[in-house]
């Protein structure tokens, strides 16, 4: 029987960030991950748009410098426009006297820095590759049985094991799901014009199309398509794909001259009916999954990790039981409302922009133009998107 203070199931970005935050303070952590992370750089078509709040979390954990030494791209501007009209919204970090709006980073860069940090923390024990088979919760502890027969016990079990969370399923925590009937297609592309350190997004009737700047001058695209169209787009030869993608983007960055592997997955919104139960907390995609149009998914998960670490460490400093429901309810109250607000905002934007309805088109174009002219509103949106507004946990606050 291996005794720890916290067991974390899921060693992705969110679970590893939580392990780092707790382990740095001497909390005995067991981190269980089913497979070794892919730490390769330049091969994954997916990227993350990391907010300033997430950057600060990484700085607080002591892993940001390792990330910044790798190919990451700071973006200073963002431009959003509607294919059905002339409404345009432009964000510029200089308006807030900030050096950038955020960073575009590959998953492997983030995971490599977190894993390196975890390996240096004596209080963190990684079980990888390892799968759990059974969870038992009683009044005093959570017990996890691994597939190889080992038993782990702790006061708290944290589940960061993804949208299909086996922990959530085994514990019978229900989720509310909504299928968007859209699919997200991602790929790396090369254009004839430079991306100008700008995140570009065009709203099309079928869904938004984003071009995110990469450090090597390429862009990572996130193209939201109706379910009926994605297989046709994936099956296009390279020249045909370049032509159709360029037209969809209105050739804003010139011609598409090269592209990499295309990947896609269906889009679903889901929200766990509760984030916590006795000695258990869900975080990241195990608790919530949102539409990717603003790239907020991993950032919400990192804020989950920062808040959960904060309430756990506060109770531990006072000698309290870190798995008690009062502690876990504090975490849930803090994060659930913020996550719900972001989910509903993404839903509303997606519904308003992803249709060809003429009255809706007039409303959204007028709205984009109005916000573009209303400086206080535009600045408020920028601060919120950057993660420098609202009730931030200590790990996400500038030191």
VEXNU-551181 format. One line per 8 residues: number of its first residue (from 1); their letters; for each residue x, y, z of N, C-alpha, C, O. Coordinates in steps of 0.05 Angstrom, whole numbers. Example, Ala and Ser with C-alpha at 12.3 -4.5 7.8 and 13.67 -1.06 7.14 Angstrom:
# residues 2
1 = as = 264:-114:156:246:-90:156:264:-66:156:285:-66:169  257:-45:142:273:-21:143:258:1:157:268:23:161
# end
This chain:
# residues 399
1 = xxxxxxxx = 17:-24:0:0:0:0:18:25:0:33:29:19  16:41:-21:31:66:-23:14:89:-13:-7:95:-25  23:102:8:8:124:20:18:151:9:42:157:10  0:167:0:6:194:-10:-14:214:2:-33:206:16  -11:239:-4:-30:259:4:-51:263:-17:-75:266:-12  -42:263:-43:-60:268:-65:-53:248:-87:-30:244:-94  -73:235:-99:-70:219:-123:-82:235:-146:-105:243:-145  -66:238:-167:-76:251:-191:-77:231:-214:-56:219:-220
9 = xxxxxxxx = -100:226:-225:-102:208:-248:-105:225:-273:-124:241:-277  -85:223:-291:-84:239:-315:-59:257:-314:-58:276:-300  -39:250:-330:-14:264:-330:-9:282:-354:13:287:-362  -32:292:-365:-29:312:-386:-21:339:-375:-10:341:-353  -27:360:-390:-18:387:-382:-31:395:-355:-17:405:-338  -57:391:-352:-71:400:-328:-63:383:-304:-57:394:-283  -63:357:-307:-55:340:-284:-27:344:-276:-21:345:-252  -8:348:-295:20:352:-289:24:379:-276:40:382:-258
17 = xxxxxxxx = 9:400:-285:11:426:-272:2:425:-243:14:437:-226  -20:410:-238:-29:407:-210:-8:393:-194:-3:401:-171  4:372:-205:25:357:-190:49:375:-184:60:373:-162  57:392:-202:79:410:-198:72:430:-175:88:435:-157  48:441:-176:40:461:-156:39:449:-128:48:462:-109  29:424:-126:28:412:-100:56:401:-91:64:405:-68  70:389:-110:96:377:-103:116:398:-94:133:392:-78  115:422:-106:134:443:-98:131:450:-68:150:460:-56
25 = xxxxxxxx = 107:446:-57:102:452:-29:105:428:-11:97:429:12  116:406:-22:121:383:-6:98:364:-3:99:345:13  76:368:-17:53:350:-16:62:324:-30:73:324:-52  56:301:-17:63:276:-29:42:268:-51:19:264:-44  51:268:-75:33:264:-98:40:239:-113:63:233:-118  19:223:-120:21:201:-138:8:209:-164:-16:215:-165  23:211:-186:12:219:-212:11:194:-230:31:182:-236  -13:187:-238:-18:163:-253:-26:170:-282:-45:185:-286
33 = xxxxxxxx = -10:161:-301:-15:167:-329:-13:141:-345:6:125:-342  -32:137:-363:-34:112:-378:-12:108:-399:-5:85:-405  -1:130:-409:19:128:-430:40:150:-428:34:172:-418  64:144:-437:84:164:-437:77:187:-455:67:183:-477  80:212:-447:72:235:-464:90:237:-488:113:230:-488  78:248:-510:93:253:-534:106:280:-532:93:301:-532  132:280:-529:147:305:-524:161:316:-549:177:334:-548  154:304:-572:167:313:-597:156:341:-604:134:349:-598
41 = xxxxxxxx = 173:356:-617:166:384:-625:166:385:-656:184:374:-669  146:399:-666:145:403:-695:129:382:-710:128:383:-735  118:363:-696:103:341:-709:73:341:-703:58:329:-718  65:355:-682:37:355:-674:22:379:-688:30:402:-685  1:373:-704:-13:396:-716:-29:413:-696:-37:435:-703  -33:402:-672:-48:418:-652:-29:438:-639:-5:432:-635  -40:460:-631:-26:479:-614:-45:491:-594:-69:487:-596  -34:504:-574:-51:517:-553:-45:547:-554:-22:556:-556
49 = xxxxxxxx = -66:563:-552:-64:592:-549:-63:597:-519:-84:598:-506  -40:601:-508:-36:604:-479:-40:633:-471:-27:651:-481  -58:637:-452:-64:664:-443:-42:674:-425:-24:660:-416  -44:700:-418:-25:712:-399:-28:699:-371:-9:696:-357  -53:692:-364:-57:678:-338:-43:651:-337:-31:644:-318  -46:636:-359:-33:610:-360:-2:614:-360:12:598:-347  7:634:-374:36:640:-374:46:645:-345:67:635:-337  30:660:-330:37:666:-303:37:641:-285:54:638:-268
57 = xxxxxxxx = 18:623:-290:17:598:-276:43:582:-281:56:572:-262  51:581:-306:76:567:-313:100:581:-300:119:568:-292  100:608:-300:122:622:-286:122:615:-256:144:610:-245  99:614:-244:98:608:-215:108:580:-210:119:574:-188  104:562:-229:113:534:-225:143:531:-233:154:509:-228  155:552:-243:183:550:-250:189:535:-276:211:525:-279  169:534:-294:174:519:-319:173:537:-344:177:528:-366  167:563:-340:163:580:-364:189:584:-379:189:584:-404
65 = xxxxxxxx = 211:587:-365:236:592:-380:244:569:-398:254:573:-420  238:544:-389:243:521:-406:226:521:-430:235:513:-452  201:530:-428:183:532:-451:192:554:-470:194:550:-494  199:577:-459:206:600:-475:232:595:-491:237:608:-511  248:576:-482:273:569:-496:267:552:-521:285:547:-537  243:542:-523:235:525:-546:220:543:-567:215:566:-561  213:531:-590:198:547:-610:169:554:-601:151:538:-605  166:577:-589:140:588:-582:136:614:-596:156:627:-603
73 = xxxxxxxx = 112:622:-601:106:647:-616:88:665:-600:65:659:-595  99:688:-591:82:708:-578:66:723:-600:78:731:-620  40:725:-595:25:741:-615:16:767:-602:7:768:-579  19:788:-618:14:815:-607:-13:827:-616:-23:845:-604  -25:815:-637:-50:825:-648:-69:802:-653:-61:779:-655  -94:809:-655:-115:790:-663:-135:804:-680:-144:826:-674  -142:792:-703:-162:804:-721:-184:784:-726:-179:761:-734  -209:793:-723:-233:777:-726:-251:791:-747:-256:815:-744
81 = xxxxxxxx = -260:776:-766:-279:788:-785:-299:767:-795:-294:743:-792  -320:778:-806:-343:761:-814:-344:758:-844:-342:778:-859  -346:734:-854:-347:729:-883:-372:741:-895:-373:746:-920  -393:746:-879:-418:755:-890:-421:785:-890:-443:795:-894  -400:800:-884:-403:829:-883:-376:843:-880:-355:831:-884  -377:868:-871:-352:883:-869:-345:889:-840:-327:905:-835  -358:876:-821:-351:880:-793:-323:868:-786:-318:845:-793  -306:883:-773:-279:875:-766:-274:884:-737:-281:906:-729
89 = xxxxxxxx = -260:866:-722:-252:872:-695:-222:867:-693:-213:845:-699  -207:887:-684:-178:884:-682:-169:889:-653:-176:910:-641  -153:871:-643:-141:874:-616:-111:878:-620:-98:864:-636  -100:897:-605:-71:904:-606:-61:906:-577:-72:923:-562  -42:890:-570:-32:891:-542:-21:918:-534:-21:925:-511  -12:934:-554:0:960:-547:-21:978:-535:-14:997:-520  -47:974:-541:-68:990:-529:-69:988:-499:-77:1006:-485  -60:965:-489:-60:960:-460:-32:962:-448:-28:955:-425
97 = xxxxxxxx = -13:972:-465:15:973:-456:25:946:-447:41:944:-428  17:925:-461:26:898:-455:44:888:-477:41:897:-500  63:871:-471:82:862:-492:70:843:-512:80:842:-535  49:829:-505:36:810:-523:9:802:-512:3:807:-488  -7:790:-528:-34:780:-520:-32:752:-508:-48:745:-491  -13:736:-518:-10:708:-509:11:695:-526:26:708:-540  12:668:-523:32:652:-538:19:628:-552:0:617:-541  28:621:-575:20:597:-588:42:576:-583:65:580:-590
105 = xxxxxxxx = 34:554:-570:54:534:-561:45:506:-568:21:500:-565  63:489:-576:57:461:-581:54:446:-555:66:453:-535  36:426:-555:33:410:-530:59:398:-520:64:397:-496  76:388:-539:101:375:-530:119:394:-515:133:385:-497  120:419:-522:137:439:-509:128:442:-480:144:443:-461  101:444:-476:91:447:-449:96:422:-432:105:424:-409  89:399:-443:92:374:-428:121:369:-421:127:359:-399  140:374:-439:168:369:-434:178:385:-410:192:375:-393
113 = xxxxxxxx = 169:411:-408:177:428:-386:165:418:-360:178:418:-339  140:409:-361:127:400:-336:139:373:-327:143:370:-303  144:355:-345:155:329:-338:183:333:-326:190:320:-306  199:351:-338:226:356:-327:224:366:-298:239:359:-281  204:384:-293:200:394:-266:191:372:-247:201:371:-225  173:356:-256:163:334:-239:185:315:-231:186:305:-208  203:309:-249:225:291:-244:244:302:-223:259:287:-210  244:328:-219:261:341:-199:248:343:-172:261:351:-152
121 = xxxxxxxx = 222:337:-170:208:339:-144:207:313:-130:195:294:-139  220:312:-107:222:287:-92:195:277:-81:192:253:-76  177:296:-77:151:288:-65:131:278:-85:109:270:-78  138:279:-111:120:269:-132:130:243:-143:154:240:-150  113:223:-143:119:197:-154:102:192:-179:77:192:-177  115:189:-202:100:184:-227:97:154:-232:116:139:-230  72:146:-238:66:119:-245:59:120:-275:36:126:-282  78:114:-292:74:118:-321:92:99:-337:117:100:-332
129 = xxxxxxxx = 81:83:-355:53:80:-360:39:62:-339:50:42:-330  16:70:-331:0:55:-311:-29:62:-314:-36:85:-319  -46:42:-310:-75:46:-311:-87:38:-285:-78:19:-272  -108:53:-278:-123:45:-254:-145:25:-261:-156:27:-283  -152:8:-243:-174:-11:-247:-198:-5:-230:-221:-9:-238  -192:4:-205:-214:7:-186:-209:30:-167:-186:35:-159  -230:44:-160:-229:65:-140:-248:59:-118:-271:52:-122  -238:62:-93:-255:58:-70:-252:83:-52:-230:91:-45
137 = xxxxxxxx = -274:94:-45:-275:118:-28:-288:111:-1:-310:100:-1  -275:118:21:-288:115:47:-286:142:62:-277:162:51  -293:142:87:-293:167:103:-266:179:105:-264:204:107  -245:163:106:-218:173:112:-199:177:89:-180:192:90  -205:162:67:-185:163:45:-197:153:19:-219:141:18  -183:159:-3:-188:147:-29:-167:126:-34:-144:130:-30  -176:103:-45:-158:82:-51:-161:75:-81:-183:71:-91  -138:74:-95:-137:68:-123:-121:43:-127:-98:40:-118
145 = xxxxxxxx = -133:24:-141:-119:-1:-148:-110:0:-177:-127:5:-195  -84:-3:-182:-73:-2:-209:-75:-30:-222:-79:-50:-209  -73:-30:-248:-76:-55:-264:-55:-75:-256:-59:-99:-259  -31:-66:-246:-11:-85:-239:-13:-95:-210:4:-109:-200  -35:-87:-196:-41:-96:-169:-32:-78:-147:-39:-82:-124  -17:-57:-154:-9:-38:-133:-33:-23:-122:-52:-18:-137  -32:-15:-97:-53:1:-84:-42:28:-75:-21:29:-62  -56:49:-83:-48:76:-74:-70:87:-57:-94:84:-63
153 = xxxxxxxx = -63:101:-36:-83:114:-19:-75:143:-15:-51:150:-15  -95:160:-10:-91:189:-6:-116:201:6:-137:189:6  -113:225:16:-136:240:26:-153:250:4:-177:254:7  -141:255:-20:-155:267:-42:-147:254:-68:-124:248:-73  -167:249:-85:-164:239:-112:-172:261:-132:-195:270:-131  -154:269:-149:-159:290:-169:-159:276:-197:-140:262:-204  -181:280:-212:-184:268:-238:-180:288:-260:-196:307:-263  -158:285:-275:-152:303:-298:-148:285:-322:-129:289:-338
161 = xxxxxxxx = -165:266:-325:-161:245:-346:-178:248:-371:-186:228:-383  -184:273:-378:-196:279:-404:-226:278:-405:-240:272:-386  -236:286:-429:-265:289:-433:-280:263:-430:-303:263:-422  -267:240:-435:-280:214:-432:-273:202:-405:-277:178:-401  -264:217:-386:-255:210:-360:-264:183:-349:-287:181:-341  -247:163:-349:-254:137:-336:-260:140:-306:-277:125:-295  -247:159:-293:-252:163:-264:-281:173:-261:-296:162:-245  -288:193:-277:-316:204:-275:-336:182:-281:-357:180:-267
169 = xxxxxxxx = -331:165:-301:-349:144:-308:-352:124:-285:-374:116:-278  -329:115:-274:-330:95:-253:-345:105:-228:-358:90:-214  -342:131:-222:-354:142:-198:-383:151:-203:-397:159:-185  -393:148:-228:-420:153:-234:-428:183:-235:-451:189:-230  -409:200:-240:-415:229:-242:-425:235:-270:-412:230:-289  -449:245:-271:-462:250:-297:-452:276:-310:-442:294:-297  -454:277:-336:-448:301:-351:-471:308:-369:-486:291:-378  -473:334:-374:-493:344:-393:-478:350:-419:-459:366:-419
177 = xxxxxxxx = -487:338:-441:-473:341:-466:-490:354:-487:-515:352:-487  -477:369:-505:-490:381:-528:-472:378:-552:-450:388:-552  -481:364:-572:-466:360:-597:-470:385:-615:-493:392:-620  -448:396:-625:-450:420:-642:-455:412:-671:-462:429:-688  -452:386:-678:-454:377:-706:-433:392:-723:-438:398:-746  -411:398:-711:-388:410:-724:-363:393:-718:-362:379:-698  -344:395:-735:-318:381:-732:-295:401:-734:-296:419:-751  -275:398:-717:-252:415:-718:-230:402:-733:-222:380:-726
185 = xxxxxxxx = -220:415:-754:-198:405:-770:-173:422:-765:-175:446:-767  -151:409:-759:-126:424:-754:-104:415:-773:-103:392:-781  -86:433:-779:-63:427:-796:-44:450:-794:-51:472:-785  -19:446:-802:0:467:-805:1:476:-834:1:459:-852  3:502:-839:3:511:-867:24:534:-870:30:548:-851  34:536:-894:53:557:-901:40:576:-921:26:567:-940  43:602:-917:30:622:-934:51:640:-946:74:642:-937  44:654:-968:63:671:-982:68:697:-966:89:709:-969
193 = xxxxxxxx = 48:706:-950:52:730:-934:57:723:-905:47:702:-896  73:738:-891:79:732:-863:55:736:-845:37:752:-851  54:720:-823:30:722:-805:31:746:-788:10:752:-775  53:761:-786:55:786:-772:48:783:-742:37:801:-730  55:760:-730:51:755:-701:22:761:-694:16:771:-672  4:754:-712:-25:760:-708:-41:734:-709:-35:716:-725  -60:731:-691:-79:709:-692:-103:719:-708:-116:739:-701  -109:705:-730:-130:713:-749:-153:694:-746:-150:670:-743
201 = xxxxxxxx = -178:705:-747:-201:688:-746:-223:699:-764:-232:722:-761  -233:683:-783:-255:691:-800:-279:673:-794:-276:649:-793  -302:686:-790:-326:671:-785:-340:665:-811:-347:683:-826  -344:639:-816:-358:629:-840:-384:617:-831:-388:611:-808  -403:614:-850:-429:602:-842:-427:575:-829:-444:568:-813  -407:559:-837:-404:533:-825:-389:532:-799:-389:512:-785  -376:554:-792:-360:555:-767:-335:572:-771:-328:579:-794  -321:580:-750:-298:597:-753:-273:583:-764:-270:559:-761
209 = xxxxxxxx = -256:598:-777:-231:589:-787:-209:607:-776:-209:631:-780  -191:594:-761:-169:610:-747:-142:602:-759:-137:579:-765  -125:622:-763:-97:619:-770:-81:629:-746:-82:653:-740  -66:611:-733:-51:618:-709:-21:619:-716:-11:600:-728  -7:640:-709:21:643:-717:40:624:-702:37:620:-678  59:612:-717:79:595:-705:107:607:-707:111:625:-724  125:598:-691:151:611:-689:168:608:-714:185:624:-720  162:587:-730:178:582:-754:166:596:-779:175:591:-801
217 = xxxxxxxx = 146:613:-775:134:628:-797:110:614:-809:95:627:-824  106:589:-802:82:575:-810:58:584:-793:61:600:-774  34:574:-800:10:578:-783:-2:551:-777:0:532:-792  -15:550:-754:-32:527:-748:-61:535:-752:-70:555:-741  -75:520:-768:-103:527:-773:-121:510:-755:-116:487:-749  -143:522:-747:-165:508:-734:-190:515:-749:-200:538:-748  -200:496:-765:-223:501:-783:-247:486:-773:-247:461:-774  -267:500:-764:-291:488:-755:-310:484:-779:-318:503:-792
225 = xxxxxxxx = -318:459:-784:-333:452:-807:-359:437:-799:-359:423:-779  -380:440:-815:-403:422:-811:-395:393:-814:-377:387:-830  -408:375:-799:-400:347:-800:-401:336:-829:-385:319:-836  -420:346:-845:-423:335:-872:-400:342:-890:-396:330:-911  -383:362:-883:-362:372:-901:-334:361:-894:-317:362:-911  -330:352:-870:-303:347:-861:-289:325:-876:-265:327:-883  -303:303:-882:-290:281:-896:-281:289:-924:-260:281:-934  -298:306:-937:-291:315:-964:-266:333:-962:-248:330:-979
233 = xxxxxxxx = -264:350:-943:-241:368:-940:-216:351:-933:-194:356:-944  -218:332:-916:-195:315:-909:-185:299:-932:-162:292:-934  -204:292:-951:-196:274:-973:-184:290:-997:-175:278:-1016  -185:316:-996:-175:332:-1018:-145:328:-1021:-130:324:-1002  -136:328:-1047:-107:328:-1051:-95:355:-1042:-110:374:-1036  -69:356:-1040:-56:380:-1027:-63:406:-1042:-70:426:-1029  -61:406:-1068:-67:431:-1083:-96:439:-1080:-102:463:-1077  -114:420:-1081:-143:427:-1078:-149:437:-1050:-164:456:-1046
241 = xxxxxxxx = -136:425:-1030:-139:434:-1002:-129:462:-1000:-142:479:-987  -106:468:-1011:-94:495:-1009:-113:515:-1022:-117:537:-1011  -124:508:-1044:-142:527:-1059:-167:532:-1043:-176:555:-1040  -179:511:-1032:-204:515:-1017:-200:529:-990:-216:546:-982  -178:522:-977:-171:536:-952:-165:565:-957:-175:582:-942  -150:571:-978:-144:599:-984:-168:615:-990:-171:638:-981  -187:604:-1004:-212:618:-1010:-229:623:-985:-240:644:-981  -230:602:-968:-245:605:-943:-233:627:-925:-248:639:-910
249 = xxxxxxxx = -207:631:-927:-194:651:-911:-192:678:-925:-180:696:-915  -204:679:-948:-204:704:-964:-176:712:-972:-171:736:-977  -158:693:-973:-130:697:-981:-117:720:-965:-101:735:-976  -125:722:-940:-115:744:-923:-84:743:-920:-71:764:-918  -73:719:-921:-43:717:-920:-32:707:-946:-11:693:-946  -45:713:-968:-36:705:-994:-42:676:-1000:-61:665:-988  -27:663:-1017:-32:635:-1025:-22:616:-1003:-3:622:-989  -35:593:-1001:-25:571:-985:-5:555:-1002:-13:545:-1023
257 = xxxxxxxx = 20:554:-994:40:541:-1010:49:513:-1000:61:498:-1015  42:507:-975:50:481:-964:32:475:-940:20:493:-928  30:449:-933:14:441:-910:23:414:-900:36:399:-914  16:409:-875:23:383:-862:-1:366:-859:-22:370:-872  2:346:-842:-19:327:-836:-44:340:-826:-43:359:-810  -67:330:-834:-93:341:-825:-105:321:-805:-106:297:-809  -115:332:-783:-129:316:-763:-155:330:-757:-159:354:-761  -175:314:-747:-201:326:-741:-214:310:-718:-207:287:-713
265 = xxxxxxxx = -233:323:-705:-248:310:-684:-275:325:-681:-276:349:-685  -296:311:-673:-322:323:-670:-323:341:-645:-309:337:-626  -339:362:-647:-341:381:-625:-366:377:-608:-388:375:-618  -361:375:-582:-383:370:-563:-378:388:-539:-356:390:-529  -399:401:-530:-398:415:-504:-407:396:-482:-428:383:-485  -393:394:-460:-402:378:-438:-394:390:-412:-373:404:-410  -410:386:-392:-405:397:-365:-414:377:-344:-437:368:-344  -396:370:-327:-403:351:-305:-423:364:-287:-421:388:-281
273 = xxxxxxxx = -443:348:-278:-464:360:-260:-452:368:-233:-463:386:-220  -430:356:-225:-415:365:-202:-385:361:-207:-378:342:-221  -369:379:-197:-340:375:-200:-328:358:-177:-306:348:-179  -344:355:-155:-333:343:-132:-352:323:-120:-377:326:-122  -342:303:-106:-357:286:-88:-337:278:-66:-314:287:-67  -345:262:-47:-328:256:-24:-300:248:-33:-296:227:-46  -280:264:-26:-251:260:-31:-244:259:-60:-223:248:-67  -260:270:-78:-255:269:-107:-260:297:-119:-280:310:-112
281 = xxxxxxxx = -242:306:-136:-246:330:-151:-240:326:-181:-219:313:-187  -257:335:-198:-252:334:-227:-241:361:-236:-249:382:-225  -223:361:-255:-213:386:-266:-206:382:-296:-203:360:-305  -203:405:-310:-197:404:-338:-220:391:-354:-244:394:-347  -214:377:-376:-234:366:-393:-251:345:-379:-273:339:-388  -242:333:-358:-258:314:-343:-282:328:-331:-303:316:-326  -280:354:-326:-302:370:-314:-318:386:-335:-342:390:-332  -304:395:-356:-317:412:-376:-303:411:-402:-278:409:-403
289 = xxxxxxxx = -317:413:-424:-306:415:-451:-322:436:-466:-347:435:-466  -308:455:-479:-322:477:-492:-314:479:-521:-296:465:-531  -329:496:-536:-323:500:-564:-295:513:-566:-289:531:-551  -279:505:-586:-251:515:-587:-248:542:-601:-225:550:-606  -270:556:-607:-267:580:-624:-250:602:-611:-238:618:-626  -247:603:-585:-230:623:-572:-206:610:-559:-190:624:-546  -202:584:-563:-178:571:-553:-175:571:-523:-153:572:-513  -198:570:-508:-197:573:-479:-196:547:-464:-192:547:-440
297 = xxxxxxxx = -199:524:-477:-201:498:-463:-179:493:-443:-184:489:-420  -154:492:-453:-132:485:-435:-127:507:-414:-118:502:-392  -133:532:-421:-130:554:-402:-149:551:-379:-142:557:-356  -174:543:-384:-193:538:-363:-183:516:-345:-185:517:-320  -172:495:-357:-162:472:-342:-139:480:-324:-137:471:-301  -121:497:-334:-98:506:-317:-108:524:-294:-97:522:-272  -129:539:-298:-140:555:-276:-153:536:-256:-152:541:-232  -166:514:-265:-176:494:-247:-154:484:-229:-157:482:-204
305 = xxxxxxxx = -131:476:-241:-109:465:-226:-98:486:-206:-91:478:-184  -96:511:-215:-85:532:-197:-104:536:-173:-94:540:-151  -130:536:-178:-149:540:-156:-149:516:-137:-148:520:-112  -150:492:-148:-150:468:-131:-125:467:-114:-126:461:-90  -102:472:-126:-77:472:-111:-78:493:-89:-69:488:-67  -89:516:-95:-90:538:-75:-107:531:-51:-98:535:-28  -131:519:-55:-148:513:-32:-136:489:-16:-138:488:8  -124:470:-30:-112:447:-17:-88:456:1:-86:449:24
313 = xxxxxxxx = -71:473:-11:-47:482:5:-55:500:28:-43:499:49  -77:516:25:-86:532:47:-96:515:70:-89:521:93  -111:494:64:-121:477:85:-98:460:98:-98:456:122  -80:452:81:-57:436:91:-40:453:111:-31:442:131  -37:479:105:-21:496:122:-34:499:150:-21:504:170  -61:495:151:-76:497:176:-80:470:189:-94:467:209  -68:449:177:-70:422:189:-97:409:184:-105:391:199  -112:418:164:-139:407:159:-137:384:140:-117:379:126
321 = xxxxxxxx = -159:369:139:-162:347:120:-166:358:92:-186:371:87  -147:354:74:-149:366:48:-170:353:30:-176:364:8  -181:331:38:-201:318:22:-229:323:32:-248:310:23  -232:341:51:-259:346:63:-276:361:42:-266:375:25  -302:357:45:-321:368:25:-321:399:26:-325:412:6  -316:411:49:-315:440:51:-294:451:33:-298:472:19  -270:438:33:-248:447:16:-256:444:-14:-251:462:-30  -267:421:-20:-273:415:-48:-296:433:-58:-296:441:-82
329 = xxxxxxxx = -315:439:-41:-337:456:-50:-327:485:-55:-337:498:-73  -306:493:-40:-294:519:-46:-282:520:-74:-286:539:-88  -268:499:-81:-257:496:-108:-280:497:-129:-278:511:-149  -301:481:-124:-322:480:-144:-336:507:-148:-342:515:-170  -342:520:-126:-356:546:-128:-339:566:-144:-349:582:-160  -313:566:-139:-295:585:-152:-294:580:-182:-295:599:-198  -292:555:-190:-287:549:-218:-313:544:-234:-313:551:-258  -333:532:-223:-356:525:-239:-370:549:-252:-377:548:-276
337 = xxxxxxxx = -373:570:-237:-387:593:-249:-371:606:-271:-382:613:-292  -344:608:-268:-328:619:-289:-328:602:-314:-330:612:-336  -326:576:-310:-327:557:-333:-353:558:-347:-355:558:-372  -375:559:-332:-402:560:-343:-405:585:-360:-417:584:-382  -396:607:-350:-398:633:-364:-383:632:-391:-393:641:-411  -359:620:-390:-343:618:-415:-357:600:-435:-358:605:-459  -368:577:-425:-381:558:-443:-405:571:-456:-409:568:-481  -421:586:-441:-445:599:-453:-437:621:-472:-451:625:-492
345 = xxxxxxxx = -415:635:-466:-406:656:-484:-397:644:-511:-404:655:-532  -383:622:-510:-374:609:-535:-398:598:-550:-398:599:-575  -417:588:-536:-442:578:-550:-456:600:-564:-464:598:-587  -459:623:-550:-473:645:-562:-459:656:-587:-471:662:-607  -432:659:-585:-417:669:-608:-419:649:-631:-422:658:-654  -416:623:-626:-418:603:-647:-445:604:-661:-446:602:-685  -466:606:-645:-493:606:-657:-498:632:-674:-510:631:-695  -487:654:-664:-492:679:-678:-477:680:-705:-487:689:-725
353 = xxxxxxxx = -452:670:-704:-435:672:-728:-436:649:-747:-432:652:-771  -443:625:-737:-442:601:-754:-469:596:-767:-481:575:-763  -479:616:-782:-504:612:-797:-505:633:-819:-491:654:-817  -521:628:-838:-523:647:-861:-548:664:-860:-556:676:-880  -561:665:-837:-586:680:-833:-580:710:-837:-562:721:-824  -595:723:-855:-589:751:-861:-593:770:-837:-575:786:-832  -615:768:-822:-617:786:-798:-594:781:-779:-584:801:-767  -587:756:-774:-564:750:-756:-539:762:-766:-522:772:-751
361 = xxxxxxxx = -535:761:-793:-511:773:-805:-509:803:-800:-488:813:-794  -532:816:-802:-532:845:-797:-525:851:-769:-510:870:-763  -537:835:-750:-531:840:-722:-502:836:-715:-490:853:-702  -490:814:-725:-462:808:-717:-443:828:-730:-423:836:-718  -448:837:-755:-431:857:-767:-433:884:-753:-413:897:-749  -457:891:-746:-460:916:-731:-446:914:-704:-434:933:-694  -449:890:-691:-436:885:-665:-406:887:-667:-393:900:-650  -394:874:-687:-365:876:-690:-356:905:-694:-336:913:-682
369 = xxxxxxxx = -370:919:-711:-362:947:-716:-365:964:-691:-348:981:-685  -387:959:-676:-392:975:-652:-370:970:-631:-360:989:-619  -364:944:-626:-343:938:-607:-316:949:-616:-301:958:-599  -311:947:-642:-286:958:-652:-283:987:-647:-260:997:-643  -305:1002:-646:-304:1031:-641:-305:1038:-611:-296:1060:-603  -316:1020:-595:-320:1026:-567:-295:1017:-551:-293:994:-543  -277:1035:-548:-251:1028:-536:-253:1015:-508:-240:995:-504  -269:1026:-489:-270:1013:-463:-281:984:-465:-271:966:-450
377 = xxxxxxxx = -300:979:-482:-310:952:-485:-289:934:-498:-285:911:-489  -276:944:-518:-255:928:-531:-232:921:-512:-222:899:-511  -225:941:-495:-203:936:-476:-212:915:-455:-196:899:-446  -237:917:-447:-247:897:-427:-247:869:-439:-240:850:-425  -255:867:-464:-254:840:-477:-225:830:-479:-220:807:-475  -207:848:-486:-179:840:-488:-168:830:-461:-155:809:-460  -174:844:-440:-164:836:-413:-175:809:-405:-161:792:-394  -201:804:-412:-213:779:-405:-201:756:-421:-195:735:-411
385 = xxxxxxxx = -197:761:-448:-186:741:-465:-157:734:-457:-148:712:-461  -143:754:-447:-115:750:-439:-113:737:-412:-91:727:-404  -135:736:-397:-134:723:-371:-122:741:-349:-112:731:-329  -124:768:-353:-113:786:-333:-135:801:-319:-130:821:-306  -159:791:-321:-182:804:-308:-197:782:-292:-194:758:-297  -212:791:-272:-228:772:-256:-214:763:-231:-192:773:-225  -226:744:-218:-216:734:-192:-197:711:-197:-204:688:-200  -171:718:-199:-151:699:-206:-139:685:-181:-136:698:-160
393 = xxxxxxx = -133:660:-183:-119:646:-160:-91:657:-158:-80:668:-177  -78:653:-134:-51:664:-130:-31:656:-151:-14:672:-159  -32:631:-160:-12:622:-180:-14:637:-207:5:638:-221  -38:648:-212:-42:662:-238:-38:692:-236:-41:707:-255  -32:702:-212:-29:731:-208:1:738:-212:18:724:-202  6:761:-225:34:769:-228:47:774:-201:34:785:-183  71:765:-198:85:767:-173:94:796:-168:106:803:-148
# end
